[in-house]
Amino acid sequence: MTHIEQADKPIVFKGLCRHWPLVQAGLESAEKALDYLRQFYQGSTVTAYYLAPEEQGRVFYNQQLDGFNYQAGRLDFNQLINRLQQENASSTPAGIYMGSTDIHQFLPGLGEQNSLNLHPINPLTSIWLGNKTKVAAHFDFPLNLACNVVGKRTFTLFPPEQISNLYVGPMEFAPGGQDISMVDVEHPDFERFPKFQQALDASLTAELNPGDVLFIPSMWWHHVRGIDDINVLITHWWRDTPGYLGRPNNALQHSILSLRSLPKAQRQAWKAMFNHYIFDHDDVDDSYIPDNAKGMLTKPLDELNARKLRADLINKLKR
């Protein structure tokens, strides 16, 4: 943890989880890794995705942008593995993909020897499984230690400030629910997305072998490609601020509601206000306000004042 507490860029830890039983099983064969996973399954259905062969594993929108290019449903885990094996035996396999799935809920016992000990942090630990699938560039607010356990996987990572060059799609309607870049990272259309070249110039690439671990800082965009016929990833997500502070996404949505459509001069005035109170407050001298009178301006915001602020917001949003 000491290596990542202050890290503001991705870090690859080569072979950090290579000793895990799941990694060792996968190094013998993908089939042994799948058999190893089966023993932890207790019967709860998982969410799985099917992509037609012509989609070439890219999890994305449909052509009309009013839906997605995959079918999703709940499935028995053993059926999912069987379908994955069937497709991989085909000369033109369909994409089979199980996204973020809580290992403690759906595969109890798996995490005891196949997850990182991040004490005192209690991360959300999830498993991802599929064949040669590709997930569009997206960001996550939590920090992430992603453990590549079976197969090879490539991450293409973009700094947060590259958002304007990533051509992000609709905010409230995206595969997996998280905003994604509309650009096909592997086959970019520079006529349609000319600024994407700047994003590529600023990007980093992490090629992970079984047992490698990638630290992804908060808000870094990442495109993920599974290289082999069977790919398994275990992720550890956590935030480095108290949960009572809420989700920044909510603040962004509220700002879209209340600020985005204001005249430009008013938006600029509010930009100055946000810079003063939010983004540049480290440089603001507020010592002239007694501590007992700072209320929501208390730094860092304590739980009592956070609850007061949340209650006030809830009441105002009801009006």
N, C-alpha and C positions, 0 to 999 in steps of 0.2 A: 504493500500500500504506500510505502514511503516514496516509491518511484513515480506514482501517479497522482499523489495529492496535489501537487502544484503543476502537473503537466497540462499544457494547453494545446498539444499536438498529439496525434496518434502515436502509439508505441507498440512494436511487435516484440513479444517475448517468445523466442524460439524454443520449442520443446517443453514449455512450462507444464503442460498437462499430458505429456507423452506417456507417463506411467499409469494413467487411468486405465482401469480394466476395459472400458469401452474403446479407447484408442487402441489398446493392444489387440483386442478382438478384431477391430477393423484393419489393422496392419496384417493380420493373417488372411482375412478375406472380408468383403462387404457382407457376405451371407452370415458369417459368424457374428458380425456386429449387429445385424438385424435379429438374429436368434437371441443374442444377449439382451437386446431391448425387450423382446417379447416376454421374457420372464418377469418383468416388473408390471406388466399390464394387468389391470384389475377390472376391465370391462366398461369403463366410461367412454362414450363415443368422443372422437376428436374431430376437429374441423379440418377438412381436406379440400384441395383445389385440383381441378382437372383442366389442363390446357390442351387444345387440339394440336396435333403434330405441326401444323403450319405456323403456329405461334412461336415455335422454336424455343419454348421454355420461358418466354418473356411475360411476366405478370404485369398486365397493363389494362388500358381502357379498350373498348371496342372502337370501331372506326367512327361511329357517330358521337362518341364521347357522352353517351347517355347510359352507359352500362360498362361492363368489364368483359375482357376476352377469355374469361374462365367460368367454369361452373363450380360452385361451392356447396358443400353439404356436410352433414355429420355422418361419421363412419366408424365402424369398429376398427381399432388399431391394427388387428391382424389382417383384416380385409384390405386396409390401406397398404400394408407391406406386400400382400399378395398381388395387389394391382400394380404396385411399383415394380415388382419383379417381372410381372407379365409384360408391362410396357417396355422395360429395358431389354427384353428378349426380342422385341420387334425391330425391324430395320428402320422404321420411322416412328419412334416412340412418342407418345403424348407426354406432356409435362405433368408430373404428379408432385404435389407440394403440401406439406403440413407446416403452417406458419407457427408463430410463437405459441407454445403449449407448456403450461406450468408443469414441471416434472414432478413436483411434490403431490400435485392433485391427480395427475393422469398416469404417472409412472412412479408410484411411491417406492422409495428405497434406492432409486437410481442415483439420486443426488448424494447419497452418503459417501460414495467413493468416486463420484464423477462430477464434482463441482468444487469451486475454489472456496477456501475458508477465508472469508473477509471480515471476520469478527473485529470490532463489534457491529459492523454493518450487516444488515439482514436483507440481502438483495432479492429481487424477484428473479428466480432462476427458471429459464425456459429452454425448450428444445425445439429445433427446426430440422426438418427432414425432407428430402426430395431427391430428384434426379437432376438433370442438367437444366436448372431453372435460373432465371435472372430477375432480381428485384430492383426496380428503378431507384435512382438516387432519392433519398429521403433523409430526414433528420429525426433525432429523438432528443427530448429534453433530459432524460436521465443519463448518467454516465454508464458506460457499458464495457465489461470485459467479456469479449466474445471468444469462446474456446472452439477451435476447429478440431473436431474429434474423429470424423470419418471423411475420407475423400479430400480433394484439394479445393480451395475456395479463393477467389480473388475479390478484394475490396478496392474500389476506387473512391477515394475520399476527397471532399472539397471543404475548404474552410468556410465558416458561417458567412463571412462577408461576400462570398461569391453568389449569394442568392439571386442577385439581379442578372447574373449570367447563366442561370440554370433553367430559366423558362418554366417556372413552377405552375402546375395545373390548378384546377379548382380546389379551394381550401376545404370545403365541406363535403367533397365527393371524390374519394380516391381509393385505390386498392389498398386494403389494410387499414383504411381510415386516416392515414397520415399523408400530408401533402407530398407530392412527388414531382421530380423533374420530368418534363415532357420529352426530353432528348434521349434518344437511344445512344447510350454511352459508347457502345461498341461499333455503331454505325451512324455517327452523327450527321445530320443534314445541316451543313453550315450555311446553305442559302436560306433556309427557314430559321435557323438558330445561329446567326453569325457570332454573337457574343459568347457562345459556348466555348470557343477556342480559348478565351481568357480564363474560363473556369478550368479547362484542361491544363493550361500552362501553370495554374496554381495548385493542381491536384497532386495527391500522393497515391501510390499503389502499394497494396500489401498483398503479397502472394503467400497464402498460408498452406502449410503441409499439416498432416495429422499431428496433433500435439501442440501446435502453435496457438498462441493467445494474442489477440489484438485488443488494445485499449482504445476506445473511441470516446473522446471528450464530448461533453454536452454540446449539442447543436451542430456538430460536424455532419455534413451531408455524406451519405455513403451509398454507392451502388454495389450490389452483391451478386456474384456469379458463382454458381456451383459447377465445378469443372468435370467431376466424375459421374458415373452412372448412379452412385449412391453417395449422398453428402449429408452429414449430420453436424449440426452446430449447437452448442450450449451457451446461452448468454446469461450474464449477470447484470441486472439493471438496478441502479440506486441513485438517489439524489443526495447532494452534499449540503442541502439546507433542510430545515424542518418541514414536515408535511403540512403543518398548519399555515404555512405561507401561501398555500394554494398553487394552482398551475398557471404559469405565465401565459399559456395559450388563451386562458379566459380573459386576461387583460387585453390581449391583442384583439380578440373578438369584440370586446366592449369598445375598444378604440375604433374599430371599423364601424361599429354602430353609431358612435357619438362624434367621431372626429373626421373620418375619411371624406365625408361629403361636405364639410365646411368650406367656405371660400379660402383661397390659398393664403391670404393674409392672416386669417384666423388660425389656419393650420400651422403656419410659421410661429405664431404667438404661442400656441400650445406646444410646439416643438421646443421652444425655449423653456417653457414650464417643465416639460418632461426631462430635458437635459439638467435643469437645476435640481429637481426633486428626485429623479430616478437614475439617469445614466451618469451624471457627473457629480453626484452628491459627495463623493469622497473629497472633493476640493472645496466644498461649501463649508464655511464657518458658521455654525448655528449655536455657538456657545453663548450668545446673547439671550437664548431661550432657556430658562431653568429646566433641568432634567424632568422635574415633576410635571411640567407643563407641555412637554414635547409630544405626548400622545402618539399619533400615528407616525410622527417623525423620529421616534426613538430608533437608534441604530445600534445593533440590529433589532429589527422589530420583534418584540417579545410576544408570547402566546396570548396574554391577556389583551394587549392592544390589537393583535391580529384578529381575535374573536370579536372585539368591539367593531372593528372596521368591516369585517365580514357581515355582521348583523346589520350594520348601517347600509351596506350595499344591497343586501337582500331586500330590505324594506324599500329602498329607493327604486329598485328594479321592478317591484310589484306595482308601482304607480303607473 
